[in-house]
Amino acid sequence: MDVIDNYIGSWMDFVGHILIIKKIDDIEVRVDFYPILGSKPVNRDLLGRTALSINMKGVLQEHGLQIELGEEGLGPTLEIKLTKENNHKLLEPSVVMGLYDEYEDDFGVPWIFPLSYYKEIED
């Protein structure tokens, strides 16, 4: 099993946010974000345009999976690290500032907050 396979699947955080992570290859994924189960994706602001929070690019890095929440290559990014608690896989999220971030508390992506651990959704 490749390291990236540990991230693949559907995940829900303690707030109810949903991440659906789909494998492209051994280092790349595509990610969909939904504010709650059964809802539509959110509109995210990019440079001069908006896009839905689906099919966002993610890349496996040394310290976890980095997902492009904003403009690809400019950020901000959601960094998720794989951890375990009581023998259950969890994803620990953090937001990394983008190149053009105005130092806002929400890094320009208020829809991803509040952050909490993601637990895999059982089929």
N, C-alpha and C positions, 0 to 999 in steps of 0.2 A: 504494500500500500504506500502510495506517495504521501508526503507530508500534507500536501494540499487537500487530500481526500478527507482529512480531519475537519475541514471547514465546510465541506459541501453539504447542503441540505437546507432545511427550514429552521429558523431560530426565532424565539420570542424572548424579549427582555422582561424584566419584572414590572415594567410600566405598560407593556402590551404591544410595543413596537415589533414589527416583523421584518426579518432579513431573510431573503431567499438567495442562496449562494449556489451558482451553477458553474461547473468546471468547463474551462475552455481547453487548457492543456496543463502541464505540470507546474506552471507558475502563474497562470492567468485565469481569472474568474470573471463572471458578470454577476452583478448584485442588484436585486430589487428591494426597495424599502417601502413598507406600508405603515402608516401611523397606528393602525389597529387591525386585527384580523377582520377580513371582509371589506375593508375600506379601499378606496382608490389610492394610487400613489400620489405623492405631493408634487407640486410644481417647485422646482429649484431654480434659483436665479443664477444665471451664468453671465458671461460678459456680453451684454447687449441682447440677451435672449433668455428664454426659459426652457426647461426640459423636465420631463417627468422623472421621478426618482426610480427609474427602472433601467436595466441594462447598463448600470454604472460599472466602469472598469475597476477591477481589483487585481493586485499583483502580490504574490508571495515574496516577502522580504525576509531578511535575516531575523528580525524581531517580531514578525507577525504578518498579517494580511493588511495591505493598505488599499482602501477603497476611495476612489475619486468622488467626493461629494459635490465638488464644484467643477470648474473648468479643468479638463484633463491636463496634467503637468503643472498646474498652478495652485491647485488645492482650493479649499481645505480638504483634508483627507480624514477618513475614519480609519484608525489603526485598531485592529483587533488581535488580541493575543489569546492563544489557546491555553486554558488552565483546567485543572480538575478540582472538584470538591465532592467529597463523599463518593468517589468513583464515578462521578458524572462529569461529562465535558461541559465546560462553560467558555464563552467568549467574553473577554474583558475589553470593553471599548474605551477609546480616548480619541479626541479630535486634535489634529495637528494643524496649526495655523497655515493658511495659504499665503502665497507670495504677495497678494494684494489685500490682505486682511487689514481692516481698519482697527484692529485690536478690540473688537467688540467681544463682550462676554460670550456670545453665541457663535463666534467665528464666521458669521454670515450664514449659518445653517441652523436657525432656531428649531426647525422641524425634527432634528435628530435628538434634541434634548427633551427631558433629562436623560442622562446616560445611566444605564445599569447593566449588569451582566445579562448575557443572552444564554438561554438554555435551549438545547435542541428540542424541536417539536416532534413528538413521537407520531408515527403514521397511524 
